[in-house]
Amino acid sequence: MALTAIGLALTVIGPLLVSNRLSEPLYDVILGWDPSSVPANWQEVRRRYFALNWIRAVLTWAAFALFLAATWRRL
């Protein structure tokens, strides 16, 4: 039960909150840039976006591992 609850929490935090509150708004900013004149700090913004993607991926895979562990534990 605890593994499932923690997995659910990671699912909510990772893909849902990180995506909706942090990653997607930043991506909208990036899409709004004019390709011929990107801002001076474009590398910093891109690095932040990719860091958020890694956070989301790690939390998603951790949640998946917890769900699998919870399933195996019940068997």
VMD Tcl script that draws the C-alpha trace (Angstrom):
set ca {
  {0.00 0.00 0.00}
  {2.80 2.42 0.89}
  {4.68 1.69 -2.35}
  {1.58 2.42 -4.38}
  {0.92 5.66 -2.50}
  {4.49 6.86 -2.99}
  {4.32 5.89 -6.67}
  {1.11 7.85 -7.05}
  {2.67 10.88 -5.37}
  {5.66 10.70 -7.72}
  {3.31 10.42 -10.68}
  {1.45 13.53 -9.60}
  {4.62 15.48 -8.85}
  {6.61 14.36 -11.88}
  {4.57 14.25 -15.03}
  {1.66 16.37 -13.86}
  {3.05 19.20 -11.74}
  {6.48 19.54 -13.33}
  {4.97 19.46 -16.81}
  {1.99 21.70 -16.24}
  {3.53 24.26 -13.91}
  {7.17 24.44 -15.01}
  {8.08 22.69 -18.23}
  {5.20 23.59 -20.54}
  {5.16 27.33 -19.72}
  {8.91 27.44 -20.33}
  {8.43 25.59 -23.61}
  {5.82 28.17 -24.65}
  {8.41 30.89 -24.03}
  {10.94 29.03 -26.18}
  {8.39 28.59 -28.98}
  {7.71 32.33 -28.89}
  {11.30 33.21 -29.77}
  {12.10 34.53 -33.21}
  {14.64 32.06 -34.66}
  {16.64 34.85 -36.27}
  {17.08 36.72 -32.98}
  {17.06 34.48 -29.93}
  {17.65 36.11 -26.54}
  {21.13 36.30 -25.05}
  {20.29 33.80 -22.29}
  {18.84 31.14 -24.61}
  {21.33 28.49 -23.49}
  {20.37 28.97 -19.83}
  {16.66 28.67 -20.65}
  {17.27 25.57 -22.75}
  {19.39 24.01 -20.00}
  {16.61 24.66 -17.47}
  {14.04 23.11 -19.80}
  {16.11 19.94 -20.26}
  {16.81 19.74 -16.52}
  {13.06 19.78 -15.91}
  {12.66 16.99 -18.46}
  {15.22 14.89 -16.58}
  {13.43 15.52 -13.29}
  {10.17 14.44 -14.87}
  {11.77 11.33 -16.37}
  {13.41 10.26 -13.11}
  {10.20 10.72 -11.14}
  {8.20 8.82 -13.77}
  {10.60 5.86 -13.80}
  {10.79 5.83 -10.02}
  {7.00 5.72 -9.83}
  {6.94 2.88 -12.35}
  {9.50 0.94 -10.32}
  {7.44 1.45 -7.16}
  {4.29 0.24 -8.90}
  {6.14 -2.86 -10.09}
  {7.53 -3.47 -6.60}
  {4.05 -3.12 -5.15}
  {2.71 -5.63 -7.66}
  {5.47 -8.16 -6.96}
  {5.02 -7.71 -3.23}
  {1.36 -8.76 -3.50}
  {2.17 -11.92 -5.46}
}
mol new
graphics top color blue
foreach p $ca { graphics top sphere $p radius 0.5 }
foreach p [lrange $ca 0 end-1] q [lrange $ca 1 end] { graphics top cylinder $p $q radius 0.2 }
display resetview
